[in-house]
Structure formats: C-alpha cells, structure tokens
Amino acid sequence: MAPPRTYHCEALILKHVPFGEADLLVTFFTRERGKIRAVARGARRSNSKLVGHLEPLTQVNLSLAQGRGGLDHVSQAQLMESFAPLKDDLKAITKGFYVAELVDGFGSEAHPNQPLYHLAVAALNAIGQDPESELSLRYFELHLLKVSGLMPELYRCVECRKDLVPGSHRFSPNVGGCLCPDCRPADAHVRPLSLRALKVLRLLDRSQLREIPSLKLSDSLAQEIKSLLSMSIEYWLDKQIQSNSFLEQLHLEEKSSVYS
C-alpha cells in the first residue's frame, strides 16, 4: 500500500529563503520526522493564507503534501507559539537564531529526535523570559550535545576511566570530554578545565532547564564555560556558527558601553 500523500506534524521553523517568483523554501525541525525542507507556494504574496505563519522562530502545526523531486509542499500552517517576548529584544532574538542554527546543524533529515525538539522549544521560551541569562544558553548547548549522542564525559577520565578527583583537569572534545592530569592522548586537542567550571557543567547536566539556579558567575568563569562548549559544538559541526559571531559583537558593544 502506498504511503499517504498528505501528512501532519508539529514543527519549529528554523529558516526560509525565497524560492521561485513567489514561493518560500522553508526548513522545519519537526517533532515527528526530524528536519524537513518544504516549499510554501505563493507564501510571499500578500494575500497568501500562509503569510505570517512561516516566520523563523515560530512553532506551528503543519499539513504537508508529498512532492516529487524530494521537496514536499506546505498545505496549511496553524500557529502554535510565536515566542513574542523573544522577538521584542535584539539580544534575545539573536540567541533564538543561534538555537535555530544549532538545531539545523545537529538535526538530521527524516530522522526524528523528539528530545532535541522539546529542548529547542524550552530554550526559546527560557530566552524570551530572561534575555540576559547566559546559563540557559549554556544549558541548551550542553544538552544539545547530550540528546545528539555527543555528551562530553564530565565524571571520569575518558582515557583511563578513573573517577575525576577535585583539582584542575583538562578538556578535549575530540577524545570525548575530561582528562585527568596523568593522561595525555597524543591526538587530543586539550584545553584547561578549572574545578569551578567542571562543577557548573555538572550542575547543568543534572538540572532541568526551568530549575537552573540563579548563579552569579565571574566573567572569567562564564567565558571559560562558554569557550569549552563552543569548542565542542564547532568540533562536531566542523564549522563556525554564524549567529555566534553576532552574539559576540553584541557582547563587546555592551561591555564598551559600560566602560565608556
């Protein structure tokens, strides 16, 4: 029996680009089917019923029709969540695009990953509620690796498998996480890892996003954790994250305005 030509799914809109004269090519991350790309016919016309329903960083219920040549077509889109608070703040919406870019990079086409879907939705809500919080973004980065099967080891040395004892350690994304002072794999790309940073990473690992305590991190500790997670993400994606560059620019502008 042939599969049905139409299907329904719940999705986050990650991005879209013009396609043809009046269409959009939209990238979705769906709860049921993973990442898909579909054509929204006539969506760029002002009288289209899809206008306003296919904006990036929007959660929708979709009806799609299977198309030829590997591209399906959007039949209907019903708004579920617009994440309006997130879109009222430049920093928040930039963080939202960062989340979307990472989901696009780690999500697989036609392979569902419901934990990743729910993590992304939770992260967008958390960013909208508190645009200034950096911990929610660090939580998202760490758990993105976790639900993608790439979680770095935080409790034992990845080389000798002994439990890590209090002290300064090292971190290497390409060998899988933390290294004790005695282990030095020849191919490891190593960064120092302070005990304080390790404790924060473990706390993020054990917590729910809504339960993250309000931690006051020093600038140096916050930067260390951010650098370690960014290094891991860029290692697995094998590319730089474009939206991260704009986040860095915003951060530098904020710092300069404080000291001016």
Phi and psi in degrees as a GROMACS rama.xvg file:
@    title "Ramachandran Plot"
@    xaxis  label "Phi"
@    yaxis  label "Psi"
@TYPE xy
-71.2534  144.066  ALA-2
-65.9505  153.937  PRO-3
-62.8574  145.82  PRO-4
-78.4302  -19.5162  ARG-5
-116.447  150.309  THR-6
-152.02  164.683  TYR-7
-125.77  146.864  HIS-8
-158.948  164.277  CYS-9
-102.966  137.693  GLU-10
-148.97  152.953  ALA-11
-100.506  134.713  LEU-12
-87.6478  120.181  ILE-13
-91.4797  -42.0481  LEU-14
-169.007  165.766  LYS-15
-149.596  157.765  HIS-16
-137.939  150.675  VAL-17
-58.4112  145.641  PRO-18
-143.676  115.325  PHE-19
69.8155  -155.734  GLY-20
-78.0874  -36.5172  GLU-21
-140.311  6.28066  ALA-22
-97.1775  169.223  ASP-23
-124.58  141.331  LEU-24
-102.029  112.611  LEU-25
-110.536  136.047  VAL-26
-102.614  121.892  THR-27
-114.065  149.778  PHE-28
-114.211  112.207  PHE-29
-99.2044  152.984  THR-30
-68.8735  -36.61  ARG-31
-92.4322  -26.6363  GLU-32
-128.983  7.87537  ARG-33
72.8601  -148.54  GLY-34
-82.9712  133.314  LYS-35
-137.322  154.619  ILE-36
-117.839  137.125  ARG-37
-145.245  153.07  ALA-38
-93.1687  130.588  VAL-39
-104.346  101.837  ALA-40
-71.4163  129.106  ARG-41
71.6607  11.0497  GLY-42
-68.037  -16.167  ALA-43
-89.6709  -3.16604  ARG-44
-81.5999  142.333  ARG-45
-65.0392  -24.1968  SER-46
-96.6631  9.72038  ASN-47
-70.7614  140.799  SER-48
-70.1663  -11.5785  LYS-49
-92.8873  -7.22099  LEU-50
-59.2862  130.171  VAL-51
86.8692  -8.987  GLY-52
-103.854  -2.84143  HIS-53
-124.17  29.0346  LEU-54
-77.5597  143.504  GLU-55
-56.6545  151.49  PRO-56
63.0588  46.348  LEU-57
-133.53  141.155  THR-58
-102.803  129.52  GLN-59
-138.296  157.926  VAL-60
-96.4958  129  ASN-61
-115.34  146.883  LEU-62
-117.368  128.119  SER-63
-130.753  152.21  LEU-64
-114.506  134.748  ALA-65
-67.0685  132.086  GLN-66
-113.472  172.04  GLY-67
-89.1071  154.443  ARG-68
78.0438  14.7261  GLY-69
89.4444  -4.61417  GLY-70
-112.968  120.526  LEU-71
-84.593  174.057  ASP-72
-125.145  137.208  HIS-73
-78.3319  120.555  VAL-74
-91.3044  -45.0736  SER-75
-145.23  152.051  GLN-76
-140.813  122.229  ALA-77
-113.127  124.695  GLN-78
-65.9108  131.055  LEU-79
-105.95  -46.9864  MET-80
-152.133  127.126  GLU-81
-95.4901  -10.8358  SER-82
52.5945  47.2679  PHE-83
-57.2451  -42.9316  ALA-84
-59.2761  -34.5976  PRO-85
-64.1811  -35.3238  LEU-86
-85.3986  -1.33643  LYS-87
-91.8177  0.100977  ASP-88
-135.677  128.615  ASP-89
-60.7625  -44.6453  LEU-90
-64.6468  -42.4197  LYS-91
-63.9781  -44.6743  ALA-92
-70.1028  -30.642  ILE-93
-65.9681  -40.6906  THR-94
-63.9284  -37.0037  LYS-95
-62.1306  -42.4786  GLY-96
-66.8822  -30.6457  PHE-97
-64.2205  -45.0527  TYR-98
-58.9183  -46.245  VAL-99
-62.9351  -39.5726  ALA-100
-65.7291  -37.8207  GLU-101
-71.1799  -39.2503  LEU-102
-62.6342  -40.2138  VAL-103
-61.5871  -39.585  ASP-104
-73.6868  -38.7166  GLY-105
-94.3636  -21.5892  PHE-106
-73.8529  143.322  GLY-107
-103.779  142.093  SER-108
-69.6538  132.146  GLU-109
63.7927  17.2844  ALA-110
-126.251  106.216  HIS-111
-65.8324  144.807  PRO-112
-141.441  83.019  ASN-113
-62.5709  -37.1189  GLN-114
-58.8518  -38.4821  PRO-115
-67.2282  -40.9544  LEU-116
-59.3613  -50.2304  TYR-117
-68.2832  -33.7536  HIS-118
-62.7477  -44.0922  LEU-119
-64.4936  -42.851  ALA-120
-61.6329  -45.1592  VAL-121
-62.6693  -39.9327  ALA-122
-65.4123  -42.2422  ALA-123
-63.7471  -39.8874  LEU-124
-64.3245  -42.6356  ASN-125
-65.3575  -39.7311  ALA-126
-65.2012  -41.3241  ILE-127
-63.848  -34.609  GLY-128
-74.9532  -31.775  GLN-129
-145.29  81.3035  ASP-130
-61.2194  -23.3851  PRO-131
-81.7171  -18.6942  GLU-132
-70.3431  126.806  SER-133
-92.6958  -22.7429  GLU-134
-64.7631  -34.9018  LEU-135
-64.1165  -33.8848  SER-136
-73.4883  -38.9505  LEU-137
-63.6679  -39.2813  ARG-138
-59.9163  -47.0757  TYR-139
-59.3857  -44.9515  PHE-140
-60.9162  -46.1921  GLU-141
-65.2483  -45.5249  LEU-142
-76.366  -22.5121  HIS-143
-59.6468  -46.0478  LEU-144
-62.451  -39.3013  LEU-145
-63.8993  -50.0027  LYS-146
-74.6298  -11.0352  VAL-147
-94.4565  3.53196  SER-148
77.3367  21.9971  GLY-149
-124.505  23.2819  LEU-150
-61.191  125.47  MET-151
-70.3069  145.181  PRO-152
-71.4359  126.39  GLU-153
-117.919  -2.09308  LEU-154
-119.703  -23.8408  TYR-155
-135.042  156.893  ARG-156
-66.5699  129.203  CYS-157
-70.862  -14.6231  VAL-158
-93.2702  -57.1479  GLU-159
-95.8944  -10.2688  CYS-160
67.7732  16.1246  ARG-161
-82.6366  148.143  LYS-162
-59.8623  140.58  ASP-163
-75.9375  131.21  LEU-164
-98.8694  157.002  VAL-165
-53.6356  136.644  PRO-166
150.822  -173.367  GLY-167
-89.1707  134.284  SER-168
-125.608  -169.167  HIS-169
-131.76  159.472  ARG-170
-131.494  135.33  PHE-171
-141.153  114.555  SER-172
-67.1785  -33.9553  PRO-173
-77.6908  -14.8176  ASN-174
-104.856  -2.89994  VAL-175
110.783  8.9969  GLY-176
137.28  -134.618  GLY-177
-80.7172  146.753  CYS-178
-124.644  139.119  LEU-179
-76.3957  166.246  CYS-180
-62.0083  -20.9514  PRO-181
-87.4585  -16.6471  ASP-182
-103.254  130.885  CYS-183
-138.424  75.7311  ARG-184
-59.1208  139.562  PRO-185
-64.2686  -31.5376  ALA-186
-98.5542  8.79558  ASP-187
-79.0007  132.538  ALA-188
-91.2701  104.585  HIS-189
-106.388  139.794  VAL-190
-127.367  148.292  ARG-191
-63.7946  148.697  PRO-192
-133.943  112.816  LEU-193
-77.1037  158.798  SER-194
-62.928  -38.5493  LEU-195
-63.2702  -42.3915  ARG-196
-65.5114  -39.8478  ALA-197
-62.0524  -40.8338  LEU-198
-63.6751  -40.7877  LYS-199
-67.0395  -41.9499  VAL-200
-62.2102  -40.8971  LEU-201
-65.6873  -37.762  ARG-202
-63.222  -44.2604  LEU-203
-63.0573  -37.0767  LEU-204
-63.9191  -39.4654  ASP-205
-86.9712  -11.6745  ARG-206
-96.3201  159.896  SER-207
-88.7152  152.141  GLN-208
-57.9766  -41.6541  LEU-209
-71.1784  -13.6848  ARG-210
-103.216  3.63654  GLU-211
-59.9308  123.695  ILE-212
-68.7771  158.367  PRO-213
-81.1917  92.0177  SER-214
-92.9413  139.137  LEU-215
-99.5445  103.091  LYS-216
-98.8835  141.457  LEU-217
-65.9094  158.695  SER-218
-58.5739  -39.7563  ASP-219
-68.3352  -39.3464  SER-220
-69.4941  -42.9478  LEU-221
-60.7355  -40.4983  ALA-222
-68.7725  -36.5886  GLN-223
-62.5715  -47.234  GLU-224
-64.7554  -43.5597  ILE-225
-60.5269  -43.0482  LYS-226
-65.3535  -40.9822  SER-227
-64.1372  -44.559  LEU-228
-71.2176  -38.1955  LEU-229
-62.7414  -39.3643  SER-230
-62.8771  -41.5049  MET-231
-65.2866  -44.5042  SER-232
-65.09  -45.0347  ILE-233
-68.3744  -30.1772  GLU-234
-63.8013  -47.0966  TYR-235
-74.3829  -32.4682  TRP-236
-81.0859  -23.5773  LEU-237
61.1984  36.8553  ASP-238
-164.52  163.238  LYS-239
-81.929  152.073  GLN-240
-93.8308  117.254  ILE-241
-61.9227  -44.417  GLN-242
-67.1977  -23.0893  SER-243
-66.8652  -33.1549  ASN-244
-63.5744  -39.8655  SER-245
-70.0766  -35.8349  PHE-246
-61.4727  -41.4894  LEU-247
-63.1817  -40.45  GLU-248
-63.1424  -42.8794  GLN-249
-62.0266  -40.3584  LEU-250
-63.9222  -42.842  HIS-251
-66.1369  -38.9479  LEU-252
-65.3467  -37.9572  GLU-253
-63.1135  -45.0832  GLU-254
-63.5225  -40.7765  LYS-255
-67.4903  -34.7163  SER-256
-69.7067  -30.7102  SER-257
-67.7381  -40.1176  VAL-258
-92.2268  -2.67025  TYR-259
